Amino acid sequence: MAQKEVKKTDTVTALKKRENRIGYLFASPWLLGFFLLGAFPILMSLYISFTNYNMLSAPNWIGLENYRILFFNDDLFWKSLYNTMYHVAIAVPLGIVAGLTLALLLNNKIRGMSLYRTMFYLPNVVSIVAMALLWIWLFQPNFGLINEILSPLYKLFDMEPLGWYLDPKLSKLTLILMGLWTAGGSMIIYLAQMQDIPVSLYESAEVDGAGWWTQTFKITLPLMTPSIFFNFIMGIIGGFQVFTQAYIVTGGGPSRSTYYYAYYLFDKMMVDRAMGQASAMAWILLFIVLIVTVFALRMNKYVFYMGEET
C-alpha cells in the first residue's frame, strides 16, 4: 500500500515537472526577448553611465564623474529639468480637467452620441508627428487659424498677435495646449467608469431633490476617483518623457524654453555621442519619476473604490 502511494506521488511529481518544462518552453520566446531586449540593455545602460563612452571606442570606467558633471557643471541639465517639471505641473491637471469635462458632456443619451465620442477620440490614433505639423500651422503667429479667430480680441484690446510657440514666454504653454487635443484618450477611461456607476444612486438623489451639479460633485466625481488617480499617475510618467512635440514644433527653442529633459538626453546621445552622460541622465530620470510617483501614490487615501468596506 505504501509502495503504491509512493509511486502515485512520484507520478504526480513527474507530471508537474513535465508541465513546468512545457510551460517554460512556451514562455521561452518572451523570456528570451525580455532578457536580450529588456534586462540586458537596462543593465548595460547602468554600466555605461559610469563610463566615458562615445560609441567609437571601448567604454572607459570613470565612476561617478558623469553624475558629478550633470549635477554641478551642466546648466542645461537643470534648465531642461525645470522645463520638464513645468510641463508636468501644468499639463497633467489640465489634461485631467479636459478629459473629465469631455466625459461629462458625452455621458448623455442623445442621437449621434457614438459619433461624437469617436470624433473626440480620433486624435489619439493620429501620428504625433502629423499632429505637431498640423498645430504648427494652427498656431502660426502671422497667418495661423488661432490668431485669425482671436483677431477681434486683439483689435478690441489693441494687442499685438500672440507669438505662441515663437515666444519664449508662451512656447511651453503652446505645447501644453497642443497636447490637450488628445484628451479623448483619458476621456474613454473616465466615460467607462462613469457608465459603471449604479443608476440607482442618481435616482435616489433626484428623489431627494439633488440637481445636476449636486449629483456630479457628490456622486459622479467621488466614484470616479480611481480612474482620475490612474490618469494622474500615468500623466506624470508620460509628462516626464515629453519630447516629440518640442522636437518637431520648436526644436527646443526659442531660447531653450522648450528644451525638455528627454530632448537634452537625445542630444547627448545622438549629437554629442556622450553615451555615458546620456545613460546617467536616463537613470536620474528613472529615480526622479520613481520619487514623484511614490509621493503621488500617497494620494491613494483620497480614492474611493465602490464596494470597499468603510
Buried (B, 14 or more C-beta within 10 A) or exposed (E): EEEEEEEEEEEEEEEEEEEEEEEEEEEEEEEEEEEEEEEEEEEEBBEBBBBBBBEEEEBEEBEEBBBEBBEEEBEBBEBBBEBBBBBBEBBBEBBBEBBBEBBBEBBEEEEEEEEBBEEBBEBBEEEBEEBBEBBBEBBBBEEBEBBEEBEEEEEEEEEEBBBBBBBBEBBBBBBBBBBBBBBBBBBBBBBEBBEEBEEEBBEEBEEEEBEEEEBBEEBBBBBBBBBBBBBBBBBBBBBBBBBBBBBBBBEBBBEBBBBBBBBBBBBBBEEEEBBBBBBBBBBBBBEBBEEBBEEBEEEEEEBEEEEEEE
